[in-house]
């Protein structure tokens, strides 16, 4: 009994010390809304093959998000993060979620373990490490998302990740997760992800990502689903930023190996502290229609103009021209057009 009391006492004291050293809890968030005009006036009122700016000729609440976070560090080793989301973006990210899981984009605890330079361990649900773009539009250069973001990679994972600073300019991360976009695993196999984040110079970055595992995400998927992702970034002075993102994915199925691949190029010019211009050009190949349901090659060019009306209010105007080798877009009938031209105005308020 004495030893048990001692253990509980030690645990309570440890928690008290951690609480005393803990960083404060912070709150932040955003509200993101848009109006998208599709020049073809599609009968479905949808921008085909988009993932977040999906509604044509309509005002849409894309995302309302509240982030509650306590940062972790060597001095304050226990932290957490929880992202609460609502809107059409969240409906697309996790359409199969139910109950409280449907509003949790992320929810994980963090511990910084005193191993070497500090091993960071996260456990719970977190967004994917893959791709040059993210779910929150304010953190991208363009308002709409690329085909690579929409179809080549996952949105989120549930499991654990281990991150370690190998050198001051090189960080390695290992993921052990249920799979792609899953709160609960749908089979007995786990997926393994990895990331190497290397800052070659102060202006040049290289990120290598991968994810391997047996997912069974579709009825015909019987083998491994693997994806490889590379991100290159370069800044030229204070005004010009460049990026490139490439993906290759494959899945073993009852009909043989299905593949998908693509590359996106990005450029951004900072006019001043309030305004910027960004452009994206992309090619995405889905030869058997495994990720998009239509065997096709897609291209898109996007021009985005942005301006901060206030410090916490960002407005973007965006022209985007989608093109496909075979008919995939909508005008009088779905899947009858080879191109799709849209203009979107997005407004994001942060707090």
N, C-alpha and C positions, 0 to 999 in steps of 0.2 A: 504494500500500500504506500509506503514511504517513497519508494522509487517511482511509483506511478504519479504521486503528487509532485515529486521533483520534476518529472518530465513535463507535466501540465504547467507547472510554475515556470519552467524554462521556456516553454512554448509561448506562454502568455507574455513573459518578459521580452521575448524576441519580437513578437508582434507589436508590443508597445514601443520598442526601440525603432522598428521599421516604420511604424505610424508617425513617430516623432520626427524621423528623418525624411519622410515622404514629401515629394513635390506636391504643390497644390493641384487640385482638380480644376481643369480648364474646360470651358464650354465654347463651341464655335459652331457655325453652320452656314447654310445657304438656302436660297429659294431661286429656282431656275425655271423660267417660262419662255415659250417661243411661239412665233407664228411662222408657218412655212407655207409658201405659195408654190404649187406645182403647175408649171406652165401648160401641161397637158390636160389639166383638170380631170384627173382619173376618176372613173366611176366608183372606185372603192374608197376614195378619199384617203388613200394611203400613198406614202412615198415608198415604193417597192424596194425591198432588200436593204432598207435602213434598219438600224437597231434602236436608236433612241429618238431621233427626229422623224417619227413614223407618220404623224398625222398631217395630211395635206389640206391646205386652205382652212386651217382651224387654229384657234388659240389653244395652247396646251400647257398644263402644269407638268413640267418634265420631272422635277425633283425638288423635294423639300427635305433637308437633311439637318440633323442635330448631332454633333460629335461631342462626346463626353470622354475626357482623357486625363490620365495621370501619367506623366512621363517617367520612365525608369532610367537609372544611370548607376554607375559604380557606387556613388554616394547614397543613392536612394534606389535600391535594387528591385523593388516591386512596383509594378505599374499596371495599367489596363487601358483599353480603348473600346468604346462602344459607339457605333454609327447607327442612328435611327433614321430610316428613309421612308418616304412616301411619294407616290407619283407614278407616271407611266414608265419612267426609267426603271424604277424598282420593280414594276410589274414584269418587265422584260428580263431583268437580271435574275430574278428568282420566281418564275411563274408557278412553280410547283410547290412553293413553300406555303405552309398553313399556320394558323394561329399566330403566336408571337414571333415565330421565325420569319414571317413575311415582312417584318419591318426592320429586321436586323441585317444590315449589309455587312457589318463587322461586329464582332464581340470576342475579345481575347484578353488574356492576362499575359503579362510580360515579367520575366525575371532575368536580371543581369547577374550571372554566376561568376565568382572570382576565379576564373580559370584563364591563365595567361593574361591577355589584354582585355578579357571580359567576353564571355560567351552569352549572347542574348538568346533567350528561349521564349517563344510565343506559343500559346496553346489556346485553341478555340477556332473561330471562323474569321478569315481574313481574305482580302482581295488578292487576286493573282499577282505574281511577280513578273508576268510576261507582258510584252508589248510596249510600244512607245506612248500609248495613250491610256487614259484612266477613265473611270466612270464619271467623275465630276468634270463638267465641261470647262469650268474656270481654270483648271490646271492643264488644259490642252491648248495648242495654238489655234486650232480650228474649233468651230462649234459642233459640227457633225463629226461622227466617228468613221474611221476607215473600214473597209471590208476586212482587213486583217484583224482589227479589234473585234468586229462583229462576228466573224466566222472562223478565224484560224486558231484562236486561243480561248481558254476559259475566262469566266468572270471572277470566280472566287473558289476557295477551298476551305475544308474543315479538317483540322488536324494539328500538327506541330511544325514549327520551323526553327532552325538553329542558325544563327548568324555570328560570324567571327571575323574580326579585322586582322587578316593575315599580315598586312602591312598598312602603312598610313594611307596608301592609295589603292589598296586591294582588299575587297571584302568578299567572303565566300558564304553562301547560304544554302542550307539543305532543308528540303521539305518532305515530310511524311504525312500524307493526307488521304482522305477517303477517295478522292477523285476529282472530276470536273463538276463544278456547280452543284455540289451535293452537301446537304446537312447530315444525312445518314447514308452510309455506304450501301450500294445496291448489289454488292457481291462480296466475296471473302478476300478480295485482293486489295491491297493499298497501292497508291501511286507515289512515285518518288520524283521530286523536283529538285533542280539545282540552279544556282545563279553564281556567276563570277562577275563582279562589278569592279572594273579597272579604270582608274583615272590616269591615262597615259601621260597627260600634261594637264596644266591648269585649264586648258581650253579644249581638250580632247578626251572623250569618254568612250569606253567600250563595255557593253554588257552582253553576256552570253547566258541564255536561259534554256532550260529544257524541262520536259515532263514525260515520264514513262509510266505505263501501267495498263492493266486490263480493266476497262471501264464498263463495257456492256451498255453503252449509252443508247444504242439503237437495236432493234430486234435482230438485225443481221450481223451485228458486231460480235465476233467470237475470238478475236485475237487481241494483241496489244495495240493500244492507242498511244502514239508517241508524237511529240511536237518539239521542234527546235526553233529558237527565236534569237535574233541578233539585233542589237540596237547600237548605232554609232552616232555620236553627237560631236559637234564642232562649233565653237564660237569664233567669230572674226571681229575683234574689237568689241566696242560696246553696243553696236547697232545690229549686227547680223548674226543669226544663229541658224545652224543647219542640223538636220538629223536624217537618218536612214533606218528603216526597220524592215527586216526580212524574216519570213516564216516558211517552214516546211513541216507538214504534218502527214501522218499515215495511220491507217487503222486496218487491222486484219478482219475480214468479214467472210461470210459464207459464199460471197461472189468473188473472193480474191482480195488483194491489197488495194485499198482506196487511198488516194493521196490528195493533198491540196497544198498550194504554195502561192506566195506573192511577195511583192516588195512595195514599199511606200517611201517617197522622198518628201522631205519637209524643208521649208525655209521661212524665216521670220525676220522682219525688219522693224526695229523699234524706232518709231518716228520721234517720240519724246516720252516723257514720263507718263503720259495719259493715253497715247495712241500707238497702234502697231498694225502692220499688214503681214498676213501669213498666207502661204500657198502650200498645197499638198497635191502630189501626183502619184497615182497608184495603179498597179496591175495585180489582179487576183485571179488565179486559175483553179477552177474546181472541175476537173475534166470528167468526172463521173457524177457530179451533183451531190456528193456525199454531205457537204456542209450547207449548201444553199438550196438543195433539192432540184436544181436545174443544172445540167451539164453545160458549163459555160466558161468563158473568160470575160472578166469584168475590168473596166477601166474607169477611173474618175479623176477629175481635176477640180479642186476646190480653192476658191479665193475668199479670204476672210478679212474683213476690216473691223477693228475693235477700237473702242474709246471708253475711257472711264468718265462717266458723268459726274460721279463723286468718288471718293476714295474707296467706298465699298459697293459701288454700283457699276457693273460692267455691261456694255451693250455691244453686240456683234451683229454685223450684217454680212451674209454669206451667200455667194453664188456657187452652186455645185452642178457639174454636168457629169452624169453617169452614162456610160456606154457599155454595151454588151455585144459579144460576137453573135449570139442568137437572141431572139426576142425574149425579154424577161420583165419588161416594165409595163405600165398600165396607161391606157388612154380610153378608148371606147370599150375595150375588153382587157382583162388582166392577162399579162404574158404575151402581148402582141407587139410591143414596141422595143426597139433596140437602143433607145436613149431616154434620158429623163433629166430635165433641167428644172432646178428649184432655186428659189431665193428664200432665205430664212433670216428672221430677226430674232436673236436670242437676248434675253435680259437676265442677268444674274446679280442678286444682292447677297452679300456676305455679312456675317456678324461674328 
